[in-house]
Amino acid sequence: MFPTLLPGDHLIIVANTEVRIDDIVVFDRPNMPSAVHRVIEISGDELHTRGDTSAIADGWIHRREVTGTVVGVHRFGLRMPLIPWRLVRWLSYITRPLLWRYYWLVASVKRFLAKAHR
């Protein structure tokens, strides 16, 4: 769930709440560890979830598999706001080209320095 949730975050979870699109839920699957993903679609009692940086959505899960909804995060002893999905997606569109430009710049400098040291 990066960048919304980071390793070491302590989640505040409320059980038995009404689940809506864009909510972050904790769910259990048989023979698998608990997962924390964002709800992207609802159809009756079925929820479609996906991690924030995942390109592929999870399969459908039933509402009874949901342990609770994440309502807050404690990071470094401070309560942090949850980042809305639309903002996460918008930030990824902005930062992705910047990261590629940074990568290109670093790669160009490395090639230049390699040629200069020959």
C-alpha positions as CSV (number, residue, x, y, z in Angstrom):
1,M,0.0,0.0,0.0
2,F,3.0,2.3,-0.5
3,P,2.9,5.4,-0.5
4,T,-0.2,5.6,1.7
5,L,1.1,3.1,4.2
6,L,4.7,2.4,5.0
7,P,6.4,-0.6,6.8
8,G,6.3,0.0,10.5
9,D,3.1,2.0,10.4
10,H,0.5,1.2,13.1
11,L,-3.0,1.1,11.7
12,I,-6.1,2.2,13.4
13,I,-8.8,-0.3,12.3
14,V,-12.5,-0.1,12.9
15,A,-14.5,-3.4,12.6
16,N,-17.9,-3.7,11.1
17,T,-18.1,-0.4,9.3
18,E,-19.9,0.4,6.1
19,V,-17.3,-0.1,3.3
20,R,-17.2,2.4,0.5
21,I,-15.1,2.8,-2.6
22,D,-11.7,4.3,-1.8
23,D,-11.7,2.9,1.7
24,I,-8.7,0.9,2.8
25,V,-9.7,-2.5,4.2
26,V,-8.0,-5.3,6.0
27,F,-9.2,-8.7,4.9
28,D,-8.4,-12.4,5.5
29,R,-8.3,-15.1,2.9
30,P,-8.1,-18.8,3.7
31,N,-4.5,-20.1,3.9
32,M,-3.1,-16.6,3.3
33,P,-1.9,-13.8,5.6
34,S,-4.1,-10.7,6.1
35,A,-4.0,-8.1,3.4
36,V,-4.5,-4.3,3.4
37,H,-5.8,-2.9,0.1
38,R,-8.0,-0.2,-1.2
39,V,-11.6,-0.9,-2.4
40,I,-11.9,0.1,-6.1
41,E,-15.3,-1.4,-6.9
42,I,-18.4,-2.8,-5.0
43,S,-21.0,-5.1,-6.4
44,G,-23.5,-6.3,-3.9
45,D,-21.6,-8.2,-1.2
46,E,-18.5,-8.5,-3.3
47,L,-15.5,-6.0,-3.1
48,H,-12.8,-5.5,-5.7
49,T,-9.5,-4.4,-4.1
50,R,-6.1,-3.3,-5.3
51,G,-2.9,-2.0,-3.7
52,D,-2.1,1.6,-4.4
53,T,0.9,0.9,-6.6
54,S,-0.3,-2.3,-8.1
55,A,-1.2,-2.3,-11.8
56,I,-3.4,-5.4,-11.4
57,A,-6.5,-5.5,-9.2
58,D,-7.0,-8.4,-6.7
59,G,-9.8,-10.8,-7.2
60,W,-13.3,-10.2,-5.7
61,I,-13.6,-10.8,-2.0
62,H,-16.8,-11.2,0.1
63,R,-17.7,-8.6,2.7
64,R,-17.5,-11.3,5.4
65,E,-13.8,-11.6,4.7
66,V,-13.2,-8.0,5.7
67,T,-11.8,-7.7,9.2
68,G,-12.1,-3.9,9.3
69,T,-11.6,-0.5,7.7
70,V,-8.4,1.5,8.2
71,V,-9.4,4.9,9.6
72,G,-6.0,6.2,10.6
73,V,-2.3,5.6,10.7
74,H,0.3,6.2,13.4
75,R,3.8,6.9,12.0
76,F,6.8,7.8,14.1
77,G,4.4,8.4,17.1
78,L,2.2,10.8,15.1
79,R,-1.2,10.3,13.7
80,M,-1.0,10.7,9.9
81,P,-3.8,11.4,7.5
82,L,-4.8,8.8,4.9
83,I,-4.0,9.9,1.4
84,P,-7.1,9.7,-0.9
85,W,-6.6,7.4,-3.9
86,R,-7.2,10.1,-6.5
87,L,-4.3,12.1,-5.0
88,V,-2.1,9.0,-5.0
89,R,-2.8,8.4,-8.7
90,W,-2.3,12.1,-9.5
91,L,1.1,12.2,-7.7
92,S,2.2,9.0,-9.5
93,Y,1.5,10.7,-12.9
94,I,3.6,13.7,-11.8
95,T,6.5,11.8,-10.2
96,R,6.9,9.0,-12.7
97,P,8.2,11.3,-15.5
98,L,10.5,13.1,-13.0
99,L,11.9,9.8,-11.8
100,W,12.6,8.8,-15.4
101,R,14.4,12.2,-16.1
102,Y,16.4,11.7,-12.9
103,Y,17.3,8.1,-14.0
104,W,18.3,9.4,-17.5
105,L,20.4,12.2,-15.9
106,V,22.2,9.8,-13.6
107,A,22.8,7.2,-16.3
108,S,24.2,10.0,-18.6
109,V,26.6,11.2,-15.9
110,K,27.8,7.7,-15.3
111,R,28.4,7.1,-19.0
112,F,30.3,10.4,-19.2
113,L,32.4,9.6,-16.2
114,A,33.2,6.1,-17.5
115,K,34.4,7.6,-20.8
116,A,36.4,10.3,-19.0
117,H,38.3,7.7,-16.9
118,R,39.4,5.6,-19.9
